[in-house]
Amino acid sequence: MVAAAVCGCGDSRQTASNRLSAVDVDSLRKESGRLNRDYFAAPGFEFIGLKQSLWPKTFAQLKPLRVTLYRDGAAVALGGDAGSDEWGVFVVPQGFEKAPPDTRTIRYSKLREGVFYYINSP
């Protein structure tokens, strides 16, 4: 059972890495910064689900299922389902150099500078 989970994680991480290599990471991080400034200029929400019509081109190139903005970056879900295992890339805005911290349910691993693979297993 554990081996299957590890293999599944490896496959999803490789898929995320492959999709990421098709986009310009600097542009991805710039767009994450712009979204952060636009949507979190004032105190309030801790996260925002971004409608598909508002996805920047660089985000859309990753073919996400959904994009969720957080104050420290953008989670670009590439697989799974909210409420169960979900995986994708977490894009830290340019100018924010701190890696996102692991939580009880979310694990991060670096793919590129400022871009991390994540898996959320609630």
N, C-alpha and C positions, 0 to 999 in steps of 0.2 A: 504494500500500500504506500509506504513512504517512497519507494523507488518511482512509482507512478507519479506521485506528486512532484518529485524532483524533476523527472523527465518532462512533465507538462510545463513546469516553470521554465525549464531550459528552452523548450520549444517556443514558448510565448516570448521569452527574452530575446531569442534569436530573431523572431518575427518582428519585434519592436525595433531591434537594431537594424534589420534589413530595411524597414520602412524609413527609419531615420536617415539612412545613408542616401536616400533619394531626395532629401531636402537640404537647404542651406541652414545649418544650425545657427549661425549668427542672425539670420533673418528671423528664425523661429524665436530666438531669445529676445530680439528687438520687439517683435509683435507681442510677446508675453509681457514685456515691460510696458508697452503702450496700453494693452488691455488692463493691466494692473493700475496704471495711472487713470485711465478713463472710468473704470468701474469702482475703484476703491479710493477716490479722492477724498471722500468724507467718511467718517466713522459710520458703522452700521453693520451690514451683512458680513459674515465670515467667509461665505462662499456663494457663488452665483453660477447656475447652469446657463451656459451661453447657447442661444438658439443657433441652429445651423446656418441661417442666413447671415449671422454676424461673425462666423469663423473667418479669420484671416486666411488668405490663400495658402500660406505655408502650413497652417494647421490642417486645412482641408486636404493637402497633398498626402498627409499621413493616413487618410481614409478612416477617421475616427468614428466610433459609435456615438460619442458625446464628448463635450469639452466642459470642464468645470473649472472656474476661476477661484483661486484662493489668494489670500493676501501675500503669500510667499511664492506664488507661481500658478501654473496652469496644469491640471491633470487632463491629459488627452487619452481617453479610454479607447483602446484598440481591440479589446476582447473581453469576454465575460459579461456579467450582468450586475448592475447596481443591486446591492442587497445580498449577493453571493460573491464568488471569486470574480474579481475584475482586475485587468492588467492593462498597462499602457506605458506612456512616457509622461514624466513630470518635467515641465520646462520652467526653469528658474529664470526670471527676467534678468537681462543684462544689468549689471550694477549690483545685483544681489548675488553674492558669491557663496553664501552659506547653503550647504546641502540640507535637504529636508530631513528631519529626524525620523527614524523608525518609530512606529507606535505599536500598540498591542496587536493591531490587525494589519498594518501596512508596512511593507519592507521595500527599501529602495536600494538600487545598485547603479553605480555610475556607468553611463553609456558613452557620453561625450562631456566636454566641459559644460557644466550648467544644465545637462539633460540626463535624467535618471529613468531607468526602468523601474516601474512599481508594480507590486501585486498586493491587492487588498483581499484578505481572506477573513471575512467577519465570522 
